Amino acid sequence: MTVPVFPVEGEARWRLPSSSPVVRHGLCALAQPCLRQPQQTARFQFHEATVLLVVSGQMRLAFAGHEIVVDATRPALVLVDAGSCVDIVKTPGGAERCFRSVFMTIASALLENYSATSSLVGGVERTAAGPVQVMPLDDDMASTLWHLIESVEIRPVSDERLTYRLLELLSALAERGHVFCPPRHTDTVARLHALMGRAPHRHWTAREAGRELAMSEAPLRRRLAAEQERFETILSDIRMHHGMMLLQTTAWSIPRIAEACGYQSRARFSERFRTRFGCLPSAIR
């Protein structure tokens, strides 16, 4: 497959070769959702800081009484803080008659390290009223973002070089007055998300997860209870969001997606998915 090289005008400019999310553990993840029909997702949870770019169609985000609409005809970056819960409506459009976007998450540990060491962050006063910021995509920012995407997806580089390119993106955002808020979750929840998010298909138990976090099951559950969280709720949410992403970015069958999310039964996966998002997995496509 021939991959367009930046800069290419129009929707083809941001087309990625992969048909499934690419994850660089501890650094970032990159995906390209693509939908042929409108989709409404209630209470979508952004577990990590996220950079969004609508390439084709329109996206509407609603949160805490606010609403933001982003259209591919007016290129803009959408920045969403970690821990944000947002209602999202995606509407197909453009020459491709689909909704397509670039979806990149930035690992909380990297973001926290940048916030603690960068001299740029301290001087930035956020003007956003909520957890979502929108900024126009100028040529310099587009070049910076594309260079980063190439490093993850098209011509992958080492973790060390990728770290520098992620920090370059964060610095470019800060120079324009846009910084991410620190993750809202405490250390235990964040570590649990990072651990199980790397392998949502595994048969996770609180005992096994606690062992990998160097604690027994009882202290893990006590810490989660103190943070008003439950192990089972966190695991289910991770799996459902993973399933939602796979439905939007791959042509996999629903049984295969169910298995990738840790379910041997398609019916059980579909039931949990409908409980979480209000529709069956088959309705996404």
C-alpha positions in Angstrom: 0.0 0.0 0.0 1.3 3.4 -0.9 1.3 5.9 2.0 1.0 9.6 1.2 3.9 11.6 2.3 3.3 14.9 4.1 2.2 17.3 2.8 -0.6 15.9 0.7 -3.7 18.0 0.5 -7.2 17.0 1.4 -8.5 13.9 3.3 -5.7 11.7 2.0 -3.2 13.8 3.9 -3.8 12.0 7.1 -4.5 8.4 5.9 -2.7 5.8 8.1 -1.7 2.4 6.8 -2.7 0.4 9.8 -6.2 -1.0 10.2 -5.9 -1.4 14.0 -4.6 0.7 16.9 -0.8 0.9 17.3 0.4 1.0 20.9 3.8 2.1 22.1 3.6 1.1 25.8 4.4 3.9 28.2 4.5 6.5 25.5 1.4 6.7 23.3 -1.2 4.9 21.2 -2.4 5.8 17.7 -5.6 4.9 15.9 -7.8 5.9 12.9 -11.5 5.5 13.6 -13.6 5.2 10.4 -17.4 5.1 10.3 -19.8 4.9 7.4 -22.9 5.8 9.4 -23.6 8.3 12.2 -22.7 7.2 15.7 -23.6 8.5 19.1 -21.6 7.4 22.1 -22.7 8.4 25.6 -20.2 8.9 28.5 -17.1 8.0 26.5 -14.2 7.9 29.0 -10.9 9.3 28.0 -8.5 7.4 30.2 -5.4 9.3 29.0 -4.7 12.7 27.5 -5.9 12.6 23.9 -5.2 14.5 20.7 -8.0 14.3 18.1 -8.0 15.5 14.5 -11.2 15.1 12.4 -10.1 14.2 8.8 -13.6 13.6 7.3 -17.0 14.4 8.5 -18.0 16.1 11.8 -17.7 15.5 15.5 -19.8 16.9 18.3 -18.6 16.7 21.9 -20.8 17.6 24.9 -19.7 17.8 28.5 -20.9 19.6 31.6 -23.3 21.9 29.8 -20.8 22.7 27.1 -20.8 21.6 23.4 -18.0 21.7 20.8 -18.4 21.0 17.1 -15.4 20.2 15.0 -15.6 19.9 11.2 -13.0 18.5 8.8 -13.5 21.6 6.6 -11.9 23.7 9.3 -8.9 21.7 10.5 -8.4 21.9 14.3 -6.9 19.8 17.0 -9.1 18.7 19.9 -7.3 18.1 23.2 -9.1 16.1 25.9 -7.8 15.8 29.4 -7.2 12.4 31.0 -10.2 11.2 33.0 -12.7 13.2 31.0 -16.2 11.8 30.3 -17.7 13.1 27.1 -20.8 12.5 25.0 -19.7 12.2 21.3 -21.7 12.3 18.1 -19.8 11.4 14.9 -21.3 12.3 11.5 -19.9 11.1 8.1 -19.2 13.6 5.4 -16.6 14.8 2.9 -15.5 13.2 -0.4 -15.2 9.8 1.3 -18.7 10.0 2.8 -17.5 8.7 6.1 -16.3 9.9 9.5 -12.5 9.5 9.9 -10.2 10.9 12.5 -6.7 10.6 14.0 -6.9 9.5 17.6 -3.7 9.7 19.7 -3.4 9.2 23.4 -0.4 10.2 25.5 0.7 8.1 28.4 0.0 9.7 31.8 3.6 9.1 33.1 5.1 10.9 30.1 2.7 13.8 30.5 3.3 14.1 34.2 7.1 14.2 33.6 6.7 16.9 31.0 4.5 19.0 33.2 6.9 18.7 36.1 10.1 19.7 34.1 8.9 22.0 31.3 9.4 25.7 31.9 6.6 26.4 29.3 3.8 24.8 31.3 4.0 27.1 34.4 3.4 30.2 32.3 0.3 28.9 30.5 -3.2 29.9 31.7 -5.9 27.6 30.3 -8.8 29.4 28.7 -10.9 26.3 28.2 -14.0 26.1 30.4 -13.9 22.4 30.6 -11.7 19.3 29.9 -11.8 19.9 26.1 -9.7 22.4 24.2 -9.8 23.3 20.5 -7.0 25.0 18.6 -6.6 25.7 14.8 -4.2 23.4 13.0 -1.6 25.8 11.5 1.1 24.5 9.1 3.8 24.2 11.8 1.6 22.2 14.1 0.4 20.0 11.2 4.1 19.3 10.3 4.9 18.5 14.0 1.9 16.2 14.3 2.6 14.4 11.0 6.3 13.9 12.0 5.1 12.3 15.2 2.6 10.1 13.4 5.3 8.9 11.0 7.5 8.0 14.0 4.7 5.8 15.5 3.0 4.3 12.4 4.8 4.7 9.1 8.6 4.7 9.9 8.7 3.7 13.5 11.6 5.0 15.6 13.1 3.9 18.9 11.3 4.6 22.2 13.9 7.2 23.0 13.5 9.2 19.8 9.7 8.8 20.0 9.8 10.3 23.5 11.5 13.4 22.2 9.0 13.8 19.4 6.1 13.5 21.8 7.7 16.2 24.0 8.1 18.3 20.9 4.3 18.1 20.3 3.6 19.0 23.9 5.9 21.9 23.7 4.3 23.1 20.5 0.9 23.0 22.2 2.2 24.8 25.2 3.7 27.6 23.1 0.2 28.1 21.7 -1.4 28.3 25.2 -2.7 24.7 25.3 -1.6 22.3 28.1 -3.3 19.2 29.4 -4.5 19.1 33.0 -2.8 16.5 35.2 -4.6 13.1 35.3 -7.5 13.1 37.8 -7.1 9.5 38.9 -4.8 8.7 41.8 -1.8 6.5 41.4 -3.5 3.2 42.1 -6.3 3.7 39.5 -3.8 5.0 36.9 -1.5 2.1 37.4 -4.3 -0.4 37.1 -5.5 1.2 33.9 -2.0 1.1 32.4 -1.5 -2.5 33.5 -4.8 -4.0 32.2 -5.1 -1.6 29.2 -2.0 -3.3 27.8 -3.7 -6.7 27.7 -7.5 -6.4 28.0 -7.9 -9.9 26.6 -6.2 -11.5 29.7 -8.2 -13.3 32.3 -7.6 -10.6 34.9 -8.5 -11.0 38.6 -7.9 -8.6 41.4 -5.4 -11.1 42.9 -3.4 -11.3 39.7 -3.5 -7.5 39.1 -2.5 -6.8 42.7 0.5 -9.2 42.4 1.7 -7.4 39.3 1.3 -4.1 41.2 3.3 -5.5 44.1 0.4 -5.8 46.5 -2.1 -8.4 47.6 -5.8 -8.4 46.6 -7.1 -7.0 49.9 -5.0 -3.8 49.9 -5.7 -3.2 46.2 -9.5 -3.4 46.8 -9.2 -1.1 49.9 -7.3 1.5 47.9 -9.8 1.4 45.1 -12.7 1.6 47.5 -11.1 4.7 49.1 -11.0 6.2 45.6 -14.7 5.2 45.0 -13.7 2.7 42.4 -14.2 -1.1 42.0 -11.8 -3.5 40.3 -14.6 -5.2 38.2 -15.9 -1.8 37.0 -12.5 -0.7 35.9 -11.8 -3.9 34.0 -15.2 -3.9 32.3 -14.8 -0.2 31.2 -11.3 -0.9 29.8 -12.6 -3.8 27.8 -15.7 -2.0 26.5 -13.6 1.0 25.4 -11.1 -1.3 23.7 -14.0 -3.0 21.9 -15.4 0.3 20.8 -12.1 1.3 19.3 -11.7 -2.0 17.5 -15.2 -1.7 16.1 -14.3 1.7 14.6 -10.8 0.9 13.4 -10.9 -2.7 12.1 -12.9 -5.0 9.9 -12.7 -7.8 12.5 -15.7 -9.9 13.2 -17.6 -9.3 16.5 -16.6 -12.7 17.9 -12.9 -11.8 17.2 -13.3 -8.5 18.9 -15.1 -10.1 21.8 -12.1 -12.5 22.2 -9.7 -9.5 22.0 -11.6 -8.0 24.9 -11.4 -11.1 27.1 -14.8 -12.6 26.3 -15.2 -16.1 24.9 -19.0 -15.5 24.4 -20.1 -13.0 21.8 -23.5 -12.8 23.5 -21.8 -11.8 26.9 -19.6 -9.2 25.2 -22.6 -7.7 23.3 -24.7 -7.6 26.6 -21.9 -5.8 28.4 -21.4 -3.4 25.4 -25.1 -2.5 25.3 -25.2 -1.9 29.0 -22.2 0.5 28.7 -22.9 2.3 25.5 -26.6 1.8 25.0 -26.4 -0.1 21.7 -25.2 -3.4 20.4 -21.7 -3.7 18.8 -23.4 -4.5 15.4 -25.0 -1.0 15.5 -21.6 0.7 15.4 -20.9 -0.4 11.8 
